[in-house]
Amino acid sequence: MSPAARAALAAALLCLAMLALFWPGIAMFDSLNQYAQVVSGSYDDWHPPAMARLWSLFYGAGWHGQAPMFLLQLLLFWSGLGLIAAGLARQGAWIAAGVILLLGIWPPFAGWQVAVLKDGQMAGALLAATGLAGWWRLRERPLPRGAAVLVGLLLLYATLVRINAVFATVPLAFGLLGSGAWKPVRHGALMLAATIAVLVAMPLANHLVFRASASDVGRSLPIYDLAGIAHHAGPEAVPVLPASMWRAAEAKQCIRPLLWDPLGDRCDFVSDGLAAAAPGHKLTEAWIGTIARHPLGYAAHRLTHWNATMRWLVPWRYPLADPQWDSEPNTLGLGSPSPRAAPFQRVAGILAESPLGAPILWLVAALAVLALAWRREDARSRLAVTLALSAVLTELAFLVISVAADYRYHLWAMLATGIAAALVAGVPLPKRGARIALALLLLVGVTSLAARIALPPVGEDYAAAAG
């Protein structure tokens, strides 16, 4: 058996093991919401409807429950990792190939990939696209037309299942389907134009192609940012609502660094008040105007939230990181894996909450790959730069576009970083630059650990996150 075949076989066996341990997949709250739309045949755009529409094809064929989507995302996940590992093994890079496979069973990644959510669908599609392109790119060969079309379709699906996926998929499209070295100015301008075009087209696709009704999902970010500015700059800084209303939200602890949800739940007087005072585009005007008048308050709010979602200077037991082993209670017929999966998920939660699992550490690693490999022309470095750029742009986008700090939102970025690091670990890199990168990783890791020791715990479940 060839080295590539052995790597592919190892990936297949790991895939089967995960399928067996976690079948039929874990259905979380968002999973229930989307499956309910599948069953009813009525779709809205609170969650991008592409995933629910795909799910409906299985449902219409008589395969009910979450199992088909679980199977799909694990097959995509391990196909991508297997192709990358096989491509490296073919070149004799056994250590790098082994690291790629180990990434697939790193508990924080595997523990969230088995949840039937748009995050797992996105990560699976992007890994499959990367593996398919990498099979040829690692040999310095152009993609055959059929492979290029399939890569494009996988990138399109990933783009459609998450509103912020565009920050990951646009650089991947240029890197996997393009040719030649990265040119910062030219490619930067083209990627910016492509990103804007996708963001404009997404609502049209959701409503016209997938026939989803409009929800108020687009109002969540302005509401969250206005509340954050009121918190950091004072209630009088956001006059679109009376200062007394912002003070009431503060008194109920509804303005949270982790997520916006309380502003539409127990403090729904905020969202209701803004619906009356700033309907439609008036909310956008109030949002932009308030940011312009109070840029420091806005920056403080966004940086506080970014620290929370990147899990840098946070307590050890911090909410929304632990993957669950069972499905949410439901009347839709969505079952749970065997309790045998619980110990694995407990380990996943411990590692996700540790400095090793902090997205900020992986972001620093991605930045290091970019800095060290940007000018290299070999195939492994070019693929690594593409993946690292996708990861960096995904994580930096949370500085301005994010209303919740769920760990699963970082699944693709951390996977891409791990693969990129494995790719460049086997190529010559500047020793001074590598030492600086290691020092920065150590600094972030130590400060993360110190914060986890020093800061008081706030709880680790949704109730703690929402206050």
FENMO-V823748 format. One record per residue. N is the residue number from 1. OMEGA is omega in whole degrees, 0 to 359 (none if undefined). Layout:
N_OMEGA ; N_OMEGA
This chain:
1_182 ; 2_177 ; 3_179 ; 4_180 ; 5_178 ; 6_178 ; 7_179 ; 8_178 ; 9_179 ; 10_178 ; 11_179 ; 12_180 ; 13_177 ; 14_177 ; 15_179 ; 16_180 ; 17_179 ; 18_177 ; 19_182 ; 20_184 ; 21_189 ; 22_180 ; 23_6 ; 24_184 ; 25_183 ; 26_179 ; 27_179 ; 28_185 ; 29_179 ; 30_177 ; 31_180 ; 32_180 ; 33_182 ; 34_179 ; 35_177 ; 36_176 ; 37_178 ; 38_183 ; 39_183 ; 40_184 ; 41_180 ; 42_188 ; 43_170 ; 44_187 ; 45_176 ; 46_166 ; 47_179 ; 48_192 ; 49_182 ; 50_180 ; 51_180 ; 52_178 ; 53_176 ; 54_179 ; 55_183 ; 56_178 ; 57_176 ; 58_181 ; 59_180 ; 60_178 ; 61_177 ; 62_178 ; 63_186 ; 64_179 ; 65_184 ; 66_187 ; 67_182 ; 68_179 ; 69_175 ; 70_179 ; 71_182 ; 72_186 ; 73_176 ; 74_176 ; 75_177 ; 76_182 ; 77_184 ; 78_173 ; 79_179 ; 80_179 ; 81_180 ; 82_179 ; 83_179 ; 84_179 ; 85_180 ; 86_178 ; 87_178 ; 88_179 ; 89_178 ; 90_180 ; 91_180 ; 92_181 ; 93_186 ; 94_181 ; 95_179 ; 96_179 ; 97_178 ; 98_178 ; 99_179 ; 100_179 ; 101_178 ; 102_176 ; 103_182 ; 104_179 ; 105_172 ; 106_192 ; 107_179 ; 108_178 ; 109_181 ; 110_182 ; 111_177 ; 112_180 ; 113_181 ; 114_173 ; 115_184 ; 116_184 ; 117_179 ; 118_179 ; 119_177 ; 120_176 ; 121_179 ; 122_181 ; 123_179 ; 124_181 ; 125_181 ; 126_176 ; 127_179 ; 128_178 ; 129_180 ; 130_180 ; 131_180 ; 132_179 ; 133_182 ; 134_179 ; 135_177 ; 136_185 ; 137_181 ; 138_175 ; 139_180 ; 140_180 ; 141_177 ; 142_178 ; 143_169 ; 144_184 ; 145_180 ; 146_178 ; 147_180 ; 148_178 ; 149_180 ; 150_176 ; 151_179 ; 152_179 ; 153_178 ; 154_177 ; 155_178 ; 156_180 ; 157_179 ; 158_179 ; 159_186 ; 160_187 ; 161_176 ; 162_184 ; 163_181 ; 164_181 ; 165_182 ; 166_181 ; 167_175 ; 168_190 ; 169_181 ; 170_176 ; 171_176 ; 172_180 ; 173_180 ; 174_184 ; 175_183 ; 176_184 ; 177_179 ; 178_180 ; 179_179 ; 180_183 ; 181_176 ; 182_175 ; 183_192 ; 184_185 ; 185_183 ; 186_182 ; 187_178 ; 188_179 ; 189_180 ; 190_180 ; 191_177 ; 192_179 ; 193_180 ; 194_180 ; 195_178 ; 196_181 ; 197_180 ; 198_180 ; 199_177 ; 200_185 ; 201_185 ; 202_179 ; 203_179 ; 204_178 ; 205_181 ; 206_186 ; 207_186 ; 208_183 ; 209_184 ; 210_174 ; 211_176 ; 212_177 ; 213_182 ; 214_174 ; 215_178 ; 216_183 ; 217_181 ; 218_180 ; 219_186 ; 220_181 ; 221_177 ; 222_179 ; 223_181 ; 224_181 ; 225_178 ; 226_178 ; 227_179 ; 228_177 ; 229_177 ; 230_180 ; 231_187 ; 232_183 ; 233_180 ; 234_184 ; 235_179 ; 236_182 ; 237_183 ; 238_188 ; 239_178 ; 240_172 ; 241_177 ; 242_180 ; 243_180 ; 244_180 ; 245_177 ; 246_179 ; 247_177 ; 248_177 ; 249_177 ; 250_182 ; 251_178 ; 252_180 ; 253_182 ; 254_179 ; 255_191 ; 256_177 ; 257_186 ; 258_185 ; 259_185 ; 260_192 ; 261_182 ; 262_181 ; 263_176 ; 264_183 ; 265_184 ; 266_173 ; 267_182 ; 268_175 ; 269_176 ; 270_181 ; 271_178 ; 272_179 ; 273_178 ; 274_176 ; 275_179 ; 276_185 ; 277_184 ; 278_179 ; 279_173 ; 280_185 ; 281_179 ; 282_177 ; 283_178 ; 284_179 ; 285_179 ; 286_179 ; 287_182 ; 288_180 ; 289_180 ; 290_176 ; 291_181 ; 292_182 ; 293_185 ; 294_183 ; 295_181 ; 296_176 ; 297_177 ; 298_181 ; 299_179 ; 300_178 ; 301_183 ; 302_180 ; 303_177 ; 304_178 ; 305_181 ; 306_176 ; 307_180 ; 308_183 ; 309_177 ; 310_174 ; 311_180 ; 312_183 ; 313_184 ; 314_176 ; 315_181 ; 316_181 ; 317_185 ; 318_190 ; 319_168 ; 320_178 ; 321_185 ; 322_172 ; 323_179 ; 324_181 ; 325_182 ; 326_180 ; 327_174 ; 328_175 ; 329_183 ; 330_176 ; 331_183 ; 332_180 ; 333_179 ; 334_185 ; 335_183 ; 336_172 ; 337_175 ; 338_174 ; 339_176 ; 340_179 ; 341_186 ; 342_180 ; 343_178 ; 344_181 ; 345_175 ; 346_176 ; 347_178 ; 348_180 ; 349_179 ; 350_181 ; 351_179 ; 352_181 ; 353_182 ; 354_175 ; 355_179 ; 356_181 ; 357_184 ; 358_178 ; 359_180 ; 360_179 ; 361_180 ; 362_176 ; 363_177 ; 364_177 ; 365_179 ; 366_177 ; 367_178 ; 368_178 ; 369_178 ; 370_184 ; 371_185 ; 372_188 ; 373_188 ; 374_186 ; 375_180 ; 376_186 ; 377_181 ; 378_187 ; 379_182 ; 380_180 ; 381_180 ; 382_178 ; 383_179 ; 384_179 ; 385_178 ; 386_181 ; 387_180 ; 388_178 ; 389_176 ; 390_180 ; 391_183 ; 392_181 ; 393_176 ; 394_183 ; 395_179 ; 396_178 ; 397_178 ; 398_175 ; 399_184 ; 400_184 ; 401_177 ; 402_177 ; 403_180 ; 404_188 ; 405_179 ; 406_181 ; 407_185 ; 408_180 ; 409_183 ; 410_187 ; 411_182 ; 412_184 ; 413_181 ; 414_176 ; 415_180 ; 416_179 ; 417_179 ; 418_178 ; 419_180 ; 420_180 ; 421_178 ; 422_180 ; 423_184 ; 424_181 ; 425_182 ; 426_180 ; 427_180 ; 428_180 ; 429_178 ; 430_184 ; 431_181 ; 432_178 ; 433_179 ; 434_178 ; 435_178 ; 436_179 ; 437_179 ; 438_179 ; 439_179 ; 440_177 ; 441_178 ; 442_180 ; 443_180 ; 444_179 ; 445_181 ; 446_179 ; 447_176 ; 448_180 ; 449_180 ; 450_179 ; 451_180 ; 452_178 ; 453_189 ; 454_187 ; 455_180 ; 456_179 ; 457_179 ; 458_185 ; 459_186 ; 460_180 ; 461_182 ; 462_180 ; 463_177 ; 464_179 ; 465_182 ; 466_178 ; 467_none
